[in-house]
Amino acid sequence: MFNFFRLYELLFAFTMFFAAGAPAISGVEGGGEGGEGSGAGEAGEGGEGGEGGEGEGEGEQPPEIEGEGGEQPPDPDAPVDLGDGRQVPAKWKNLFEQAQKAGLGKEVKQLYFANQRLAKAIPGGVNGAIELSKTIEQFGGVEGIEQLQSDIETYHADADLFERGDPKWTETAFSENPEIALKHFDNALRYVSEKHGEHYDHVMAGVILDTLDNSPIHEIYALLKASKDNPTAQQAAEKLAAFYNGIQKTAKTAPEKKPDAQQKALSDKEAAIEKREMGVRFTQVNSQIFPVMKSQVAKTLQAEAKIAGVDLTKLAGDYPGGFEAMMNNIHKEIMATAIKDQRFVDKHYALVKKGDLKRAAAAVNAKHEAIIPAIVQRVAKASGFFKGKAKPGKPGAGNENQNQLQNANAGWNYVTAKPASHLIDWPKSPLSLTSEGKYILKDGKRVIVKY
């Protein structure tokens, strides 16, 4: 559970730091509270700053810090290292350095990265967390939300039974409240008789047939039929048989559902409109998803390449076919893993359907962020690209390993550079070969790149 008391404490500390501590650290007189857009208040005469606009406060608008020589950094958003393995936008580094000189480096880092984690966990940062807290309280706190979730699950289970026409739905209704269920039964019979006459006749015929089969009708028919010398009795037997057979046929033959042409046309039109609207919405959501997913995959690949001591850019250039295949496999795994979570898929569809595209995209990005690292590591390892440096062999094993390598490469010609792409027979050069620097050319030659 999120600790909102800690949130307000953090908010207070963060505000007090920029209101009182920032002038002592940066030498900038006065400063308002960060907000959306420019955020910080402009300093006036006497060193007092105005209040900035109320915004999300995600820590993305730092005070204006001049670089060496009075010039702004070339790219204020370029990531720079703080010296502890963590990176921040260049526009923040000067503030951190001056905070370190003032003996507040640790505190500033804690506030900055705590605010970043908060903004990442809750869209809107501090203000978003406050609004989330208010919303949670409106639903009765965590307990109220848990109860609501339980009610929703019960509702979905009940709705599923109803939509499938499961007899358990009727059994549950009668077991929970028999009197009300009987009232609904009477109402249903009346409505069906008025609006669905054929179905009503079919159901009632079954009731009548069951009643007739438990009556003396069959004995009466037999007596009438046996009176062969009595024409009146014979006619009565035929009428009785026709009456009985008619009811039996109605009871056994379910009425065909007649399509309503007008309603069908209207439904088809509505479905086409909804499909078109949903297509536009999904396109808009995807435009917010794929760039983020691409960035997340690239960051993880770079980290894996660094660990393995591999030049990722050179790898992609030397083995374009294999690298592309690996990237395609990564994306396929991401999609396959995400859609396995049916609850997530249903939530995403519901958000898109009601037009809440921002939350829909945020939910997918958060899902991808959770699953991408493991997927990239697994697929990259299987591709054979990130094998890392070879472990030293055991003493005396050099000749044996050399012989094995020579046998494995028999029939291959060593070259000092990768062949041009248009010369490579890519269908015959799968990832299992190209990851080892082996290529089969269109003229049939088999080459190994040895740098």
C-alpha positions as CSV (number, residue, x, y, z in Angstrom):
1,M,0.0,0.0,0.0
2,F,1.3,3.5,-0.9
3,N,2.3,5.5,2.2
4,F,0.6,8.9,1.6
5,F,1.9,10.3,4.9
6,R,5.4,9.8,3.5
7,L,4.2,11.5,0.4
8,Y,3.2,14.7,2.1
9,E,6.4,14.6,4.1
10,L,8.3,14.3,0.8
11,L,6.3,17.1,-0.8
12,F,7.0,19.4,2.2
13,A,10.7,18.6,2.1
14,F,10.9,19.1,-1.7
15,T,9.1,22.5,-1.5
16,M,11.2,23.8,1.4
17,F,14.4,22.8,-0.4
18,F,13.7,24.8,-3.5
19,A,12.1,27.7,-1.6
20,A,14.9,28.1,0.9
21,G,17.9,25.9,0.0
22,A,18.1,26.6,-3.7
23,P,19.4,30.2,-3.4
24,A,22.2,29.1,-1.1
25,I,23.2,26.3,-3.5
26,S,22.9,27.8,-7.0
27,G,23.3,31.5,-6.3
28,V,20.0,32.2,-8.1
29,E,17.9,34.6,-6.1
30,G,14.4,33.5,-5.3
31,G,12.4,30.7,-6.9
32,G,8.8,29.7,-7.1
33,E,7.3,26.2,-6.9
34,G,7.8,24.1,-10.0
35,G,4.7,23.8,-12.2
36,E,3.7,22.8,-15.6
37,G,5.5,24.7,-18.4
38,S,7.9,27.2,-17.1
39,G,7.0,26.4,-13.5
40,A,9.6,28.4,-11.5
41,G,8.6,31.9,-10.4
42,E,10.6,34.8,-11.7
43,A,12.9,36.5,-9.2
44,G,12.0,40.1,-8.4
45,E,13.9,42.9,-6.8
46,G,15.0,42.2,-3.2
47,G,15.6,38.5,-4.0
48,E,12.0,37.3,-3.5
49,G,10.6,35.0,-6.2
50,G,7.0,34.7,-7.3
51,E,5.0,31.6,-7.2
52,G,5.0,29.3,-10.2
53,G,1.9,27.8,-11.8
54,E,0.4,24.8,-10.2
55,G,1.5,21.8,-12.2
56,E,2.5,18.2,-12.0
57,G,5.8,18.8,-10.3
58,E,7.6,15.9,-11.8
59,G,11.0,17.5,-11.4
60,E,11.4,18.0,-15.2
61,Q,11.8,21.9,-15.0
62,P,15.0,22.8,-13.0
63,P,16.1,26.3,-12.3
64,E,18.0,28.0,-15.1
65,I,21.7,27.1,-14.4
66,E,24.4,28.6,-16.5
67,G,27.3,26.5,-17.7
68,E,31.0,27.5,-17.8
69,G,31.6,30.8,-19.6
70,G,27.9,31.8,-19.1
71,E,26.8,29.4,-21.9
72,Q,24.0,26.9,-21.7
73,P,24.9,23.3,-22.2
74,P,24.5,22.3,-25.9
75,D,21.8,19.8,-25.1
76,P,20.1,20.4,-21.7
77,D,18.3,17.0,-21.9
78,A,21.3,14.9,-22.8
79,P,22.0,12.3,-20.1
80,V,25.1,12.9,-18.0
81,D,26.7,10.7,-15.4
82,L,26.6,11.8,-11.7
83,G,29.6,9.6,-10.9
84,D,27.7,7.0,-9.1
85,G,26.4,5.1,-12.1
86,R,23.1,7.1,-12.3
87,Q,22.3,9.6,-15.1
88,V,20.4,12.8,-15.1
89,P,19.6,15.4,-17.8
90,A,22.6,17.8,-18.3
91,K,20.4,20.8,-17.1
92,W,20.4,19.3,-13.6
93,K,24.1,18.4,-13.2
94,N,25.2,21.9,-12.3
95,L,22.7,22.0,-9.5
96,F,23.9,18.6,-8.1
97,E,27.5,19.8,-8.2
98,Q,26.7,23.0,-6.3
99,A,24.6,21.0,-3.8
100,Q,27.6,18.7,-3.3
101,K,29.8,21.7,-2.5
102,A,27.2,23.0,0.0
103,G,27.1,19.6,1.7
104,L,23.6,18.8,0.5
105,G,24.5,16.5,-2.4
106,K,23.0,13.4,-0.8
107,E,19.8,15.1,0.1
108,V,19.3,16.7,-3.3
109,K,19.9,13.3,-5.0
110,Q,17.4,11.6,-2.7
111,L,14.8,14.2,-3.4
112,Y,15.3,14.1,-7.2
113,F,15.3,10.4,-7.6
114,A,12.5,9.9,-5.1
115,N,10.4,12.3,-7.2
116,Q,11.4,10.5,-10.4
117,R,10.3,7.2,-8.9
118,L,7.0,8.7,-7.8
119,A,6.4,10.3,-11.2
120,K,7.1,6.9,-12.8
121,A,4.8,5.0,-10.5
122,I,2.0,7.6,-10.5
123,P,1.3,9.7,-13.6
124,G,1.3,13.4,-12.5
125,G,3.9,13.0,-9.8
126,V,3.1,14.6,-6.4
127,N,-0.1,16.2,-7.6
128,G,-1.2,13.0,-9.3
129,A,-0.5,11.1,-6.0
130,I,-2.6,13.6,-4.1
131,E,-5.5,13.3,-6.5
132,L,-5.1,9.5,-6.4
133,S,-5.3,9.7,-2.6
134,K,-8.5,11.7,-2.7
135,T,-10.0,9.3,-5.3
136,I,-9.2,6.3,-3.1
137,E,-10.8,7.9,-0.1
138,Q,-13.9,8.6,-2.1
139,F,-14.2,4.8,-2.7
140,G,-13.8,4.1,1.0
141,G,-10.1,3.7,1.1
142,V,-8.2,0.5,0.3
143,E,-10.9,-1.7,2.0
144,G,-13.6,0.0,-0.1
145,I,-11.7,-0.7,-3.3
146,E,-11.0,-4.3,-2.3
147,Q,-14.8,-4.8,-1.6
148,L,-15.6,-3.1,-5.0
149,Q,-13.2,-5.5,-6.7
150,S,-14.9,-8.4,-5.0
151,D,-18.3,-7.1,-6.1
152,I,-17.2,-6.7,-9.7
153,E,-15.8,-10.2,-9.8
154,T,-19.1,-11.5,-8.5
155,Y,-21.0,-9.4,-11.1
156,H,-18.8,-10.7,-13.9
157,A,-19.4,-14.3,-12.8
158,D,-23.2,-13.7,-12.7
159,A,-23.2,-11.9,-16.0
160,D,-21.3,-14.8,-17.6
161,L,-23.8,-17.3,-16.4
162,F,-26.7,-15.1,-17.7
163,E,-25.0,-14.6,-21.2
164,R,-24.5,-18.3,-21.6
165,G,-28.1,-19.1,-20.6
166,D,-26.7,-21.4,-17.9
167,P,-29.5,-23.0,-15.7
168,K,-27.3,-22.2,-12.7
169,W,-28.2,-18.5,-13.1
170,T,-31.9,-19.4,-12.6
171,E,-31.1,-21.8,-9.8
172,T,-29.1,-19.1,-8.0
173,A,-31.9,-16.5,-8.4
174,F,-34.5,-18.9,-6.9
175,S,-32.2,-20.1,-4.1
176,E,-31.3,-16.5,-3.0
177,N,-34.7,-15.0,-3.2
178,P,-37.6,-17.3,-4.2
179,E,-40.4,-14.8,-3.9
180,I,-38.8,-12.2,-6.1
181,A,-37.7,-14.9,-8.5
182,L,-41.3,-16.1,-8.9
183,K,-42.4,-12.5,-9.6
184,H,-39.9,-12.3,-12.4
185,F,-41.0,-15.7,-13.7
186,D,-44.6,-14.4,-13.9
187,N,-43.5,-11.2,-15.6
188,A,-41.4,-13.2,-18.0
189,L,-44.3,-15.5,-19.0
190,R,-46.5,-12.5,-19.6
191,Y,-43.9,-10.7,-21.7
192,V,-43.0,-13.8,-23.7
193,S,-46.7,-14.5,-24.5
194,E,-47.1,-10.9,-25.8
195,K,-43.8,-10.5,-27.6
196,H,-42.7,-14.0,-28.5
197,G,-45.9,-15.9,-29.2
198,E,-44.3,-18.9,-31.0
199,H,-41.8,-19.5,-28.2
200,Y,-44.6,-19.2,-25.6
201,D,-46.7,-21.8,-27.5
202,H,-43.7,-24.1,-27.7
203,V,-43.1,-23.9,-23.9
204,M,-46.8,-24.2,-22.9
205,A,-47.3,-27.1,-25.3
206,G,-44.8,-29.0,-23.3
207,V,-46.7,-28.3,-20.1
208,I,-50.0,-29.3,-21.7
209,L,-48.5,-32.5,-23.3
210,D,-47.1,-33.5,-19.9
211,T,-50.6,-33.0,-18.4
212,L,-52.3,-35.0,-21.1
213,D,-49.8,-37.9,-20.8
214,N,-50.8,-38.1,-17.1
215,S,-54.5,-38.1,-17.9
216,P,-56.9,-40.8,-19.2
217,I,-56.7,-39.4,-22.7
218,H,-54.9,-42.5,-24.1
219,E,-57.5,-44.9,-22.7
220,I,-60.4,-42.8,-24.0
221,Y,-58.7,-42.7,-27.4
222,A,-58.4,-46.5,-27.4
223,L,-62.0,-47.0,-26.5
224,L,-63.2,-44.7,-29.2
225,K,-61.0,-46.3,-31.8
226,A,-62.2,-49.8,-30.8
227,S,-65.8,-48.8,-31.5
228,K,-65.5,-49.7,-35.2
229,D,-69.3,-50.0,-35.6
230,N,-69.9,-46.5,-34.3
231,P,-69.0,-43.8,-36.9
232,T,-69.4,-41.0,-34.3
233,A,-66.8,-42.7,-32.0
234,Q,-64.4,-43.1,-34.9
235,Q,-64.6,-39.4,-35.8
236,A,-64.1,-38.4,-32.2
237,A,-61.0,-40.7,-32.0
238,E,-59.5,-39.0,-35.1
239,K,-60.2,-35.5,-33.7
240,L,-58.6,-36.5,-30.4
241,A,-55.6,-37.9,-32.1
242,A,-55.2,-34.7,-34.3
243,F,-55.5,-32.6,-31.2
244,Y,-52.9,-34.6,-29.3
245,N,-50.4,-34.8,-32.2
246,G,-50.7,-31.1,-32.8
247,I,-49.7,-30.3,-29.2
248,Q,-46.9,-32.9,-29.3
249,K,-45.5,-31.4,-32.5
250,T,-45.6,-27.9,-31.1
251,A,-43.9,-29.1,-27.9
252,K,-41.1,-30.9,-29.7
253,T,-40.4,-28.3,-32.4
254,A,-38.6,-25.2,-31.3
255,P,-39.7,-22.1,-33.2
256,E,-37.2,-20.7,-35.7
257,K,-35.7,-17.4,-34.8
258,K,-36.8,-14.9,-37.4
259,P,-34.2,-12.3,-38.2
260,D,-35.3,-8.7,-38.0
261,A,-34.0,-7.2,-41.2
262,Q,-34.2,-3.6,-40.0
263,Q,-32.6,-4.4,-36.6
264,K,-29.9,-6.4,-38.4
265,A,-29.1,-3.6,-40.7
266,L,-28.9,-1.2,-37.8
267,S,-26.7,-3.5,-35.8
268,D,-24.3,-4.0,-38.8
269,K,-24.0,-0.3,-39.3
270,E,-23.3,0.3,-35.6
271,A,-20.7,-2.5,-35.6
272,A,-19.0,-1.0,-38.7
273,I,-18.9,2.5,-37.1
274,E,-17.6,1.1,-33.8
275,K,-14.9,-0.9,-35.6
276,R,-13.8,2.1,-37.5
277,E,-13.7,4.3,-34.4
278,M,-11.8,1.6,-32.4
279,G,-9.3,1.3,-35.3
280,V,-8.5,5.0,-35.1
281,R,-8.2,4.9,-31.3
282,F,-5.9,1.9,-31.4
283,T,-3.7,3.7,-34.0
284,Q,-3.5,6.7,-31.7
285,V,-2.6,4.6,-28.7
286,N,0.0,2.6,-30.6
287,S,1.7,5.9,-31.6
288,Q,2.3,6.4,-27.9
289,I,3.3,2.8,-27.2
290,F,5.8,1.8,-29.9
291,P,8.4,4.6,-29.5
292,V,8.5,3.8,-25.7
293,M,8.8,0.1,-26.3
294,K,11.6,0.7,-28.9
295,S,13.5,2.8,-26.4
296,Q,13.0,0.2,-23.6
297,V,14.3,-2.6,-25.8
298,A,17.3,-0.5,-26.9
299,K,18.3,0.4,-23.4
300,T,18.1,-3.2,-22.3
301,L,20.1,-4.4,-25.3
302,Q,22.8,-1.8,-24.7
303,A,23.1,-2.9,-21.1
304,E,23.4,-6.6,-22.1
305,A,25.9,-5.7,-24.8
306,K,28.0,-3.7,-22.3
307,I,28.0,-6.7,-19.9
308,A,29.1,-9.0,-22.7
309,G,31.7,-6.6,-24.0
310,V,30.0,-6.4,-27.4
311,D,29.8,-3.3,-29.7
312,L,26.0,-3.3,-30.4
313,T,26.3,-0.9,-33.4
314,K,29.0,-2.9,-35.0
315,L,27.1,-6.1,-34.4
316,A,24.0,-4.7,-36.1
317,G,26.1,-3.6,-39.1
318,D,28.0,-6.9,-39.4
319,Y,25.0,-9.2,-39.1
320,P,22.0,-7.3,-40.3
321,G,19.9,-10.4,-41.1
322,G,20.6,-12.1,-37.8
323,F,20.2,-8.8,-35.8
324,E,16.8,-8.1,-37.5
325,A,15.7,-11.6,-36.8
326,M,16.6,-11.2,-33.1
327,M,14.7,-7.8,-32.9
328,N,11.6,-9.4,-34.5
329,N,11.7,-12.3,-32.0
330,I,12.0,-9.8,-29.1
331,H,8.9,-7.9,-30.3
332,K,6.9,-11.1,-30.9
333,E,7.8,-12.3,-27.4
334,I,6.7,-9.0,-25.9
335,M,3.3,-9.1,-27.6
336,A,2.8,-12.8,-26.8
337,T,3.6,-12.3,-23.2
338,A,1.5,-9.2,-22.8
339,I,-1.7,-10.7,-24.3
340,K,-1.4,-13.8,-22.1
341,D,-2.6,-11.6,-19.2
342,Q,-6.4,-11.6,-20.1
343,R,-7.2,-9.2,-17.3
344,F,-4.7,-6.7,-18.7
345,V,-6.1,-7.1,-22.2
346,D,-9.7,-6.6,-21.1
347,K,-8.7,-3.5,-19.1
348,H,-6.8,-2.1,-22.1
349,Y,-9.7,-2.6,-24.5
350,A,-12.2,-1.1,-22.0
351,L,-10.0,2.1,-21.7
352,V,-9.7,2.4,-25.5
353,K,-13.4,1.8,-25.9
354,K,-14.4,4.7,-23.5
355,G,-11.8,7.0,-25.1
356,D,-9.3,7.1,-22.3
357,L,-6.3,6.8,-24.6
358,K,-3.8,8.4,-22.3
359,R,-4.4,5.8,-19.5
360,A,-4.6,3.0,-22.1
361,A,-1.1,3.9,-23.5
362,A,0.3,4.3,-20.0
363,A,-1.0,0.9,-18.9
364,V,0.7,-0.8,-21.9
365,N,3.9,1.1,-21.4
366,A,4.0,0.0,-17.7
367,K,3.3,-3.6,-18.7
368,H,6.1,-3.5,-21.3
369,E,8.5,-2.0,-18.8
370,A,7.9,-4.9,-16.5
371,I,8.3,-7.7,-19.0
372,I,10.9,-6.3,-21.5
373,P,14.1,-6.8,-19.5
374,A,13.6,-10.6,-19.0
375,I,12.4,-11.1,-22.6
376,V,15.4,-9.2,-24.1
377,Q,17.9,-11.1,-22.0
378,R,16.3,-14.5,-22.9
379,V,16.0,-13.8,-26.7
380,A,19.4,-12.1,-26.9
381,K,21.0,-15.1,-25.1
382,A,19.3,-17.6,-27.5
383,S,20.5,-15.6,-30.5
384,G,24.1,-16.2,-29.7
385,F,25.1,-12.6,-30.2
386,F,26.0,-11.8,-26.6
387,K,28.3,-14.7,-25.8
388,G,30.9,-12.5,-24.0
389,K,34.6,-13.2,-23.8
390,A,35.6,-16.9,-24.1
391,K,36.7,-18.5,-20.8
392,P,40.3,-19.7,-20.7
393,G,40.7,-23.3,-21.5
394,K,42.2,-25.9,-19.2
395,P,46.0,-26.5,-19.3
396,G,46.9,-28.9,-22.0
397,A,43.5,-28.5,-23.7
398,G,44.8,-26.0,-26.3
399,N,45.7,-28.4,-29.0
400,E,42.4,-30.3,-28.5
401,N,40.3,-27.2,-28.8
402,Q,42.3,-26.0,-31.8
403,N,41.7,-29.3,-33.6
404,Q,37.9,-29.1,-32.8
405,L,37.8,-25.6,-34.2
406,Q,39.6,-26.6,-37.3
407,N,37.3,-29.6,-37.9
408,A,34.2,-27.4,-37.3
409,N,35.4,-24.8,-39.9
410,A,36.6,-27.3,-42.5
411,G,35.4,-26.2,-45.9
412,W,35.1,-22.6,-44.9
413,N,37.4,-19.8,-46.3
414,Y,38.6,-17.1,-43.9
415,V,38.1,-13.5,-44.9
416,T,39.1,-10.3,-43.2
417,A,35.8,-8.4,-43.7
418,K,32.2,-9.2,-43.8
419,P,31.0,-9.7,-47.4
420,A,28.7,-7.1,-48.9
421,S,25.0,-7.7,-48.1
422,H,24.0,-8.1,-51.8
423,L,26.5,-11.0,-52.2
424,I,25.2,-13.0,-49.2
425,D,22.6,-15.7,-49.7
426,W,20.5,-14.8,-46.7
427,P,18.1,-17.7,-46.8
428,K,21.1,-20.0,-46.6
429,S,22.8,-17.9,-43.9
430,P,20.6,-18.3,-40.8
431,L,21.2,-16.7,-37.4
432,S,23.0,-19.9,-36.2
433,L,25.7,-19.2,-38.8
434,T,25.9,-15.4,-38.9
435,S,26.2,-15.2,-35.1
436,E,29.5,-17.1,-35.6
437,G,30.6,-14.8,-38.5
438,K,29.8,-17.4,-41.1
439,Y,28.2,-16.6,-44.4
440,I,27.2,-18.6,-47.5
441,L,27.5,-16.4,-50.6
442,K,25.2,-16.5,-53.7
443,D,28.0,-18.1,-55.7
444,G,28.2,-21.0,-53.3
445,K,31.3,-19.9,-51.4
446,R,31.4,-20.4,-47.6
447,V,33.3,-17.8,-45.7
448,I,34.2,-17.0,-42.1
449,V,34.9,-13.4,-41.1
450,K,38.1,-13.2,-39.1
451,Y,38.8,-9.6,-37.9
